[in-house]
Amino acid sequence: MSSENRKREMLFSLFDLALDILDYACNYKGVTNRDMVCEN
């Protein structure tokens, strides 16, 4: 059961990282065809 928790933790941290990268890309490129994603 600890491996299941570790898997979930890894998934959440990956999701967090993806959001951070999207944020960075939005700030770096300005608004492109991703303005739906960058709307936050």
N, CA, C and O atoms as a Tinker XYZ file with bonds, in Angstrom:
   160  protein
     1  N      0.828000   -1.198000    0.000000    73     2
     2  CA     0.000000    0.000000    0.000000    64     1     3
     3  C      0.869000    1.256000    0.000000    63     2     4     5
     4  O      0.411000    2.317000   -0.424000    81     3
     5  N      2.090000    1.157000    0.459000    73     3     6
     6  CA     2.960000    2.330000    0.425000    64     5     7
     7  C      3.386000    2.643000   -1.012000    63     6     8     9
     8  O      3.595000    3.804000   -1.363000    81     7
     9  N      3.513000    1.605000   -1.834000    73     7    10
    10  CA     3.877000    1.839000   -3.228000    64     9    11
    11  C      2.748000    2.564000   -3.959000    63    10    12    13
    12  O      2.996000    3.388000   -4.839000    81    11
    13  N      1.514000    2.249000   -3.589000    73    11    14
    14  CA     0.358000    2.937000   -4.181000    64    13    15
    15  C      0.402000    4.429000   -3.826000    63    14    16    17
    16  O      0.172000    5.288000   -4.677000    81    15
    17  N      0.699000    4.718000   -2.564000    73    15    18
    18  CA     0.794000    6.114000   -2.138000    64    17    19
    19  C      1.915000    6.830000   -2.870000    63    18    20    21
    20  O      1.774000    7.988000   -3.263000    81    19
    21  N      3.029000    6.132000   -3.051000    73    19    22
    22  CA     4.172000    6.732000   -3.731000    64    21    23
    23  C      3.808000    7.049000   -5.177000    63    22    24    25
    24  O      4.176000    8.093000   -5.715000    81    23
    25  N      3.068000    6.109000   -5.798000    73    23    26
    26  CA     2.642000    6.324000   -7.182000    64    25    27
    27  C      1.776000    7.575000   -7.274000    63    26    28    29
    28  O      1.956000    8.414000   -8.157000    81    27
    29  N      0.838000    7.679000   -6.344000    73    27    30
    30  CA    -0.077000    8.831000   -6.355000    64    29    31
    31  C      0.691000   10.124000   -6.126000    63    30    32    33
    32  O      0.427000   11.138000   -6.773000    81    31
    33  N      1.643000   10.079000   -5.201000    73    31    34
    34  CA     2.446000   11.262000   -4.918000    64    33    35
    35  C      3.219000   11.694000   -6.156000    63    34    36    37
    36  O      3.283000   12.879000   -6.483000    81    35
    37  N      3.805000   10.712000   -6.841000    73    35    38
    38  CA     4.584000   11.007000   -8.034000    64    37    39
    39  C      3.696000   11.638000   -9.106000    63    38    40    41
    40  O      4.083000   12.593000   -9.779000    81    39
    41  N      2.497000   11.076000   -9.241000    73    39    42
    42  CA     1.553000   11.585000  -10.233000    64    41    43
    43  C      1.217000   13.041000   -9.938000    63    42    44    45
    44  O      1.205000   13.877000  -10.841000    81    43
    45  N      0.946000   13.336000   -8.682000    73    43    46
    46  CA     0.578000   14.708000   -8.320000    64    45    47
    47  C      1.747000   15.663000   -8.548000    63    46    48    49
    48  O      1.550000   16.784000   -9.015000    81    47
    49  N      2.955000   15.227000   -8.221000    73    47    50
    50  CA     4.094000   16.113000   -8.412000    64    49    51
    51  C      4.354000   16.328000   -9.903000    63    50    52    53
    52  O      4.761000   17.416000  -10.310000    81    51
    53  N      4.122000   15.300000  -10.714000    73    51    54
    54  CA     4.266000   15.457000  -12.164000    64    53    55
    55  C      3.240000   16.442000  -12.690000    63    54    56    57
    56  O      3.551000   17.284000  -13.533000    81    55
    57  N      2.013000   16.335000  -12.191000    73    55    58
    58  CA     0.945000   17.246000  -12.595000    64    57    59
    59  C      1.316000   18.675000  -12.227000    63    58    60    61
    60  O      1.146000   19.595000  -13.027000    81    59
    61  N      1.824000   18.853000  -11.014000    73    59    62
    62  CA     2.277000   20.164000  -10.554000    64    61    63
    63  C      3.344000   20.716000  -11.482000    63    62    64    65
    64  O      3.299000   21.879000  -11.884000    81    63
    65  N      4.305000   19.864000  -11.816000    73    63    66
    66  CA     5.397000   20.271000  -12.685000    64    65    67
    67  C      4.876000   20.699000  -14.046000    63    66    68    69
    68  O      5.322000   21.700000  -14.606000    81    67
    69  N      3.918000   19.928000  -14.580000    73    67    70
    70  CA     3.333000   20.260000  -15.880000    64    69    71
    71  C      2.666000   21.633000  -15.826000    63    70    72    73
    72  O      2.812000   22.435000  -16.748000    81    71
    73  N      1.937000   21.900000  -14.746000    73    71    74
    74  CA     1.280000   23.196000  -14.606000    64    73    75
    75  C      2.311000   24.317000  -14.531000    63    74    76    77
    76  O      2.131000   25.377000  -15.130000    81    75
    77  N      3.387000   24.078000  -13.797000    73    75    78
    78  CA     4.445000   25.074000  -13.698000    64    77    79
    79  C      5.032000   25.370000  -15.072000    63    78    80    81
    80  O      5.256000   26.527000  -15.428000    81    79
    81  N      5.280000   24.306000  -15.844000    73    79    82
    82  CA     5.863000   24.466000  -17.170000    64    81    83
    83  C      4.911000   25.242000  -18.080000    63    82    84    85
    84  O      5.336000   26.114000  -18.838000    81    83
    85  N      3.620000   24.916000  -17.997000    73    83    86
    86  CA     2.626000   25.642000  -18.798000    64    85    87
    87  C      2.637000   27.119000  -18.425000    63    86    88    89
    88  O      2.629000   27.994000  -19.291000    81    87
    89  N      2.655000   27.377000  -17.134000    73    87    90
    90  CA     2.693000   28.756000  -16.650000    64    89    91
    91  C      3.902000   29.479000  -17.210000    63    90    92    93
    92  O      3.789000   30.593000  -17.722000    81    91
    93  N      5.061000   28.841000  -17.112000    73    91    94
    94  CA     6.299000   29.431000  -17.595000    64    93    95
    95  C      6.219000   29.697000  -19.088000    63    94    96    97
    96  O      6.623000   30.759000  -19.563000    81    95
    97  N      5.688000   28.710000  -19.835000    73    95    98
    98  CA     5.574000   28.866000  -21.285000    64    97    99
    99  C      4.649000   30.038000  -21.609000    63    98   100   101
   100  O      4.928000   30.820000  -22.519000    81    99
   101  N      3.558000   30.158000  -20.870000    73    99   102
   102  CA     2.623000   31.254000  -21.107000    64   101   103
   103  C      3.294000   32.592000  -20.837000    63   102   104   105
   104  O      3.138000   33.534000  -21.614000    81   103
   105  N      4.035000   32.680000  -19.748000    73   103   106
   106  CA     4.701000   33.938000  -19.415000    64   105   107
   107  C      5.811000   34.253000  -20.404000    63   106   108   109
   108  O      6.055000   35.416000  -20.728000    81   107
   109  N      6.482000   33.215000  -20.881000    73   107   110
   110  CA     7.637000   33.402000  -21.751000    64   109   111
   111  C      7.214000   33.785000  -23.164000    63   110   112   113
   112  O      7.778000   34.704000  -23.759000    81   111
   113  N      6.220000   33.078000  -23.699000    73   111   114
   114  CA     5.807000   33.312000  -25.071000    64   113   115
   115  C      4.743000   34.388000  -25.183000    63   114   116   117
   116  O      4.429000   34.847000  -26.282000    81   115
   117  N      4.186000   34.792000  -24.042000    73   115   118
   118  CA     3.046000   35.685000  -24.126000    64   117   119
   119  C      1.856000   34.863000  -24.605000    63   118   120   121
   120  O      1.897000   33.633000  -24.588000    81   119
   121  N      0.816000   35.533000  -25.024000    73   119   122
   122  CA    -0.381000   34.813000  -25.439000    64   121   123
   123  C     -0.239000   34.346000  -26.880000    63   122   124   125
   124  O     -0.073000   35.152000  -27.796000    81   123
   125  N     -0.305000   33.030000  -27.067000    73   123   126
   126  CA    -0.257000   32.469000  -28.414000    64   125   127
   127  C     -1.548000   31.705000  -28.636000    63   126   128   129
   128  O     -2.614000   32.171000  -28.232000    81   127
   129  N     -1.480000   30.553000  -29.263000    73   127   130
   130  CA    -2.687000   29.757000  -29.470000    64   129   131
   131  C     -3.096000   29.039000  -28.186000    63   130   132   133
   132  O     -4.039000   28.248000  -28.192000    81   131
   133  N     -2.398000   29.307000  -27.097000    73   131   134
   134  CA    -2.706000   28.651000  -25.828000    64   133   135
   135  C     -3.488000   29.567000  -24.904000    63   134   136   137
   136  O     -3.585000   29.282000  -23.710000    81   135
   137  N     -4.045000   30.645000  -25.406000    73   135   138
   138  CA    -4.665000   31.612000  -24.503000    64   137   139
   139  C     -5.798000   30.996000  -23.692000    63   138   140   141
   140  O     -6.158000   31.529000  -22.643000    81   139
   141  N     -6.363000   29.894000  -24.149000    73   139   142
   142  CA    -7.356000   29.202000  -23.329000    64   141   143
   143  C     -6.695000   28.674000  -22.056000    63   142   144   145
   144  O     -7.247000   28.782000  -20.961000    81   143
   145  N     -5.496000   28.098000  -22.225000    73   143   146
   146  CA    -4.775000   27.536000  -21.081000    64   145   147
   147  C     -4.242000   28.653000  -20.184000    63   146   148   149
   148  O     -4.219000   28.526000  -18.960000    81   147
   149  N     -3.818000   29.738000  -20.809000    73   147   150
   150  CA    -3.150000   30.813000  -20.068000    64   149   151
   151  C     -4.121000   31.775000  -19.424000    63   150   152   153
   152  O     -3.704000   32.732000  -18.771000    81   151
   153  N     -5.417000   31.536000  -19.598000    73   151   154
   154  CA    -6.404000   32.514000  -19.174000    64   153   155
   155  C     -6.380000   32.752000  -17.672000    63   154   156   157
   156  O     -6.657000   33.858000  -17.207000    81   155
   157  N     -6.049000   31.712000  -16.914000    73   155   158
   158  CA    -6.072000   31.765000  -15.437000    64   157   159
   159  C     -5.969000   33.184000  -14.902000    63   158   160
   160  O     -5.975000   33.388000  -13.688000    81   159
